[in-house]
Amino acid sequence: MLTIAYDGKVGGWQTPKIVPYGDISLSPAASSLHYGMQCFEGMKAYRALTGGDGRDGKGEGDVVEEDDLRLFRPDRNMNRLKDSMRRLGMPGYDFDGGEVIECIKELVRLDRDWIPSGRGYSLYLRPTVISTHPYLGLSPPESLLLYVITSPVGPYYATGFDPVRLTTDTPYVRAWPGGSGSSKIGGNYGPTMMPGAEAHGRGYSQILWTFGEEEHVTEVGAMNVFFLLEKGGADGKGRRRRELVTPPLTRGDILPGVTRQSILELAERWDEFDVVERSITMSEIRKASCDGRLLEAFGAGTAAVVTPISHIQYRGEDIIVPAPGELAMRLFDDLVDIQYGVVEGPEGWSVRI
């Protein structure tokens, strides 16, 4: 594991260390334990593939390049980690993200034997920052620990590209304008577990989170969410007009996901439909479904990449969504190809280690 201590009394960030995985010694008074002074990231390291596209879901035709290891847009993870630290009032949030990425690369090189081979397999990386400041009181911490641990992971869809069933019928709210929903902090995740378990008990995979009387959509579970809608008429090239909609970052209630941003940029490059970041309400989604204009819906995140949605329970009724849709599958395939180096993709996305 990688560890980098911060001590405001002796100059800030200290020398990075890579040590065997083990327990952390922490004061019972540390503010990370009492006031949620911690934030984290989720990343993956991949063994590159060549020789086939593997889009049958079985990876047939793929050839593993054992010595070609990759990260996917790690600069965005570092920027988001710094933003989360700033939101928590932590010192040291202006650290050099490039230097931390180099440290992570060295950790991955040392743990390379733990990186499984094949499409869908990777080494999960969890950069985390916690306060180690032993103080029972609300004040900015004077000491921190940035650490990174790793774990091998397999395909998220072990049995195929399975659509999920969602519910909006919950009295709870995950995030709201002006809150902390745009930061990747533990306090945004723990309170969702009980409502999520209740939804699962009713036969739904996750909650489609909303807020306010108008029921603005925010996220699905711990993922960003997208809707493909038909707008009516034709564009300048004679194609039916469509728009890909995802909730905006401007309210501060949406996590700026790396996969979310990558989908927006890929879709913009295709120039096949409008790509829009705007507010969308459940009433608009229901009306689009009733009018036959709701073409697809899917979640997006590091763990699953893209998750198609087949049902959305809303006020006791199910909105049926065509799934899995062509766009969701295309985005999944294209993003995975870039992550594993099958295609290079835009500059700076697939980073060699």
Secondary structure, DSSP 8 states (H G I E B T S, - for coil): -EEEEEEGGGTEE---EE--S------TTBHHHHS--EEE--EEEEEEEES---TTTT-TT-EEEEEEEEEESHHHHHHHHHHHHHHTT-TTTT--HHHHHHHHHHHHHHTGGGS--STT-EEEEEEEEEE--B-SSSS--SEEEEEEEEEEE--S-TTSS--EEEE---S--S--TTSSTTS-BGGGTGGGHHHHHHHHHTT-SEEEEEETTTTEEEEETTBEEEEEEEEEEE-TTS-EEEEEEE--STTS-S---HHHHHHHHHHHHHTSSEEEE---BHHHHHHHHHTT-EEEEEEEETTTEEEEEEEEEETTEEEE---S-HHHHHHHHHHHHHHTTSS--STTTEEE-
